[in-house]
């Protein structure tokens, strides 16, 4: 369905010298031109792997960004879209540079209520310099937008008048580069004041359990070795947003290892659900790595320290391990 309203703002990083100035805004009427058509593609974009479900974080059922969004839904105009632009500017780090921010409103055929898409496009400094301090114009906005029309951050929310909804939305980041797979924190955490719908603990636990089950059930020693190696290195990962699928890609797992891990995720749709990785939570669920040798020996140590505790070396086709330490406990057991 065509966009009904477009509001555009030029925003700066929070520490920029112009961040304290009045934010320039412009109400643009949708037409059949190239600009409106391309912005409509953002508004109606199909779901991609970079889309993640997000939920507003509430303090006593109040979230400032959601309140601003509801005010805009109730009375869409430049003055009600402006607070959202201010919030974005206050959250934008210097590394993100200047941006062209859009607040768009429209509806979808057959669905009640309205849908709003908040999107930010990088603004080229050279193009912005041509503005010379004047007010925003449609021509200027089009010039900036068309230069970066396919790289943007966005968030989509739906609202039906009279309902306490719009708590959940979908965020995306199509400005990713250098192999990064994570949405910038300033967009989700600081601007939207949101978190991924799947909590860090829940998503990380799901990943750990899948890897544990995969390593237990596979009979392929190479696949098992890949999974165990990834588990050992996972403790060093930063707290970035990812999916189980992306975790496997990050460690360049073979197709066999990926299949084993993903086959252990039930239901399968959770493989592509985003969560923020929590290294401590991961280690909590896979705390020990265990190696069994054909001579009856069983070696066990903390997953992230196994190679520090046991020093391996090859002796012909066999594996030899050495270690040393003080005995702190010794017992007989009926099973391993």
N, C-alpha and C positions, 0 to 999 in steps of 0.2 A: 504494500500500500504506500502511496507517496507520503513524504514527510509533510506535515502540516505547518510546522513552525521551525525556524532555524535562528539561533542566537549565537553570535560569535564574539570571542574576546581574545585580545593579545595579552598573554601572561608572561611574566618573567620569573626567574628563580628567586627564592625568598631573600637571598642576600644581595641581589642585584641593586644597583643604585636607583633604578626606576621602580623597584618593588613597592616603594611607599607612595608612588604617584597614583592618581585615579586610574583604574583599569578601563581601557577603551573597549566599548562594546557596540555591537551592531545587530539590529534585527534585519534578517535577510528573508525576503519572500521567495519561497520555492518557485522555480519556473521549469521550463523544459530544456534549459541550457546544460552545457557540459558539467559545470560545477554542481548544480543540483542533482544531476544524474549520478555523478560519482559519489556525492555525499549520501545519496539514497542507497548506493551499494553498500556503504558502511552500515547504514541503518538496517538494511535487510540482509546483511551478510550471513551466509550459511555457517553452521557450527564448524569450528576447526579444532585441531588438537591443542591449539594454544588457548582455547577458551577454558576458564575454570569457574565453577560455581562459588560465589562468595556470599557471606552473610554479614549484615551490619552488626557491629559490636555495640551492645546497649548497656548503659549505666542507668539503672532505674527506668528501663524501657525508653530511654532517650538516646538517640544518636544524632549529633549535630548535622552531619551530612544528609542523613535520611530526612530530618526535619526540613532542611533547605529544599530537598527534592520534592517532598510532599507539598510544600508551599508553592513550588513551581507548577506541579501537577494541577493544583487547585486554581491557580491564576497565572497561566503561562504568559510571561512578558519579559522584557529586558531587565526590569528592576528585580524580578524574582529569580532570574537566572544568574544575576551578578554575584550573589553570595556564594554560589558554587564556584565561580571563577576565583573569588577571593580565597576560598578554602584551598583550591588547587595551587594558587600562587604561594600561599603560606606553607605548603607541603613540598614544593618543588626544590630539589637540591641544585646546586650550581652545575653539577655534571650533566643535568638534563637540558640545560640551555633554555632559550625562549620557546614558547609554544603557542599555537593557535588552538583555542579551546572552543568546542561547539556543544551547545545544549540543544538537542533536537527532540521534537515531540511528534507523535503520529499514532496511528492505530493499525490493527491487523484485522483483516476480513474474518468474520466469524468468531472473533474473540472480544470479550467485554473489556471496557476500560481503555486506557491509553498506555502507550509505551514510550519511554524516554531513553535516548542514547546519549551518554556523555562521552566525548572523544577529544583526544589531544593529538595534534600533529606538530612535529618539530618545525620551528620557524627559522629559516636561513637568515643569519645575521646580515648578510649582504642585501637581501631583499628588504628586511626590516629597516635598514638604514635609509632606504629610499622613501620611507614614510615621512621623515623629517618632522616628526612631532605633531603632524596633523591628525585629525580624527580618522578612525577606521572608515574605509570605503569598500564597497563590494568588489571593486577592481583589485584593491590591495589584498583582500582576503582570498580572492580567487588565485592571485599570483602566488601567494604563500602556499595555499592548499594544493594547487596543481603540481607544485614542485616536490611535494612529499605525500601525494594522495594515497599511496599504498603502504605507508609505514605509520602506524598510529597505535595509541592505547585507547581502549574503549570500555565502557560498562553499560549494561542494559538492564532496565528495571521496568516492571509493569505495575500499574495502579488502577484500581477501580474505586470511584468516588464512594465515600462512606465506609470503606473497608480498611481495617488495620493491616494492610499488606505492604508490599515493597520492601520487605525485610531481606529478601534474597534476590540476587541478580547474577549476571554472568559477566566476568571481566576477561579481557584479552589484551595481549601485547604483541603487536605486529611491528614493533621497532626493534625486536631482538636481533642481536648480531654477535659476532665472534663466538658462535657456537653456544651461546647462552640459551637456556630453556626456561628461565624463570621470569615471571612478571616483576617489574621493579616494585620494591617495597613502598616507595613513596606514593605509588598509584593506589595500591590496595590498602596498606596499613595506615598511611598518614593522610591521604586525601579522602578516600572512601570510608576510612575508619572501620575497616572490615577485616574479616579473617576468612580463610578458605572454609567452605562448608564442612568438609571432612577435617576434624581436628588433627593436629600434629600427632598426638598420642595414638589416636585411632588408626590413622593412615600408616604410621610407622610400625605399629604392632601388626597390622595386616601384612605389610611387607615382610617383617621378620618371621611371622608364622608361615608365610608362603615359602620363604627360602629354607626354613627348617624342614618343612614337609617335603620340599623338592629334593633336598640333599638326602633325606631319609629314604625316599621312595625310588630314586633313580638307581639303576645298576651300573650306569656308565661312570667309571672312575674319573674320566676327564671332566665330564659335566659336573660331578660332585666337587671336584677340585676347583672349578671355576666359581661355583656358588660359594664355597667356603672362603675362597680368596676374596671375593667381593664382600662377604660378611666381615672379614677381618679389616678391610680397608674402609668400610662404611663409617666406622667411628670417626674418621677424619673429615667427613663431608660437612659442609656448612649447612645452616638451617634454611635451605632454599626450598621453594615450591617445586614439586615434581610429581610424576605418576610412577607406578610400578614399571610400566613400559619404559619410561625414560631412565629409571634407575638401571635397568638392564643395559640400555644403550650406553649409559655413562661409563660402565665398566667393560664395554665392548664384548659382551658375552656372545658366545656362539649361538647359532640358532637352536641347538639342542638344549643349551642351558636356559635360554630365554623361554623355550617351550615348557621346560620342567617347572620353572618358577611360575609362569603365567597359568599353567594348568592347575596349580595348587591354589589359585585365587577363585573363591566362590562368593557370589556369582561373578562371571567373567567380565561384566560391565565395570567392575571396580578396578580393573587393570588400568583404565584410562582416567580414573578419578584422581584429581590433584589433592595433595596434602603437603604440609610443610615438614620436611624431614627433621627428626629429633634424634641425634646420635645417642644420647643417654638412654632414651626409650628403646632404641634398637638394641643396644648392648644388654639392656635389662631382659630382653626376650631371647637373645642368643648369647648368653654370657660365656659359654665354654665351647672351645673347639676340641674335638676328640679324634685321635688317629689310632686305628687298630692295625697291628702288624701280624703277619702270618705265623710268627713265632709265639703268639698268644699274648704279647704285650699290648697294653692300652695306654696311650699318652693323652693327658687332658690338661688344659691350661686356659686362662681367660682368652676369649676369641681374639681380642686386639693385641695380645701380648704373647701369643703362642710361639712365634718365631724368636722372641727374646728369651723365652724360657727354655725352649728346645732348639738346639743348633743342628740343623740337618746337613747331611752330606751323602753323596752317592758312593757306594762301594760296589763296583761292578753294576749289576742290575738291582741291587738291594739298596734300601734306604737305612742310613744309620743316624741315630739321634743321640746327642749328648746334652747333659744338664748337670747342674750342681746346686746344692742348697742344704739347709739344715732340716732334719726331719722334725715335723711338728705334729704329725699324727700317723698312725699305722694301724690297719685293721684288716680282718678277713671278711669277705663278702660272699654272698650266695650267687650274686650276679654282677655283671659289669655295670 
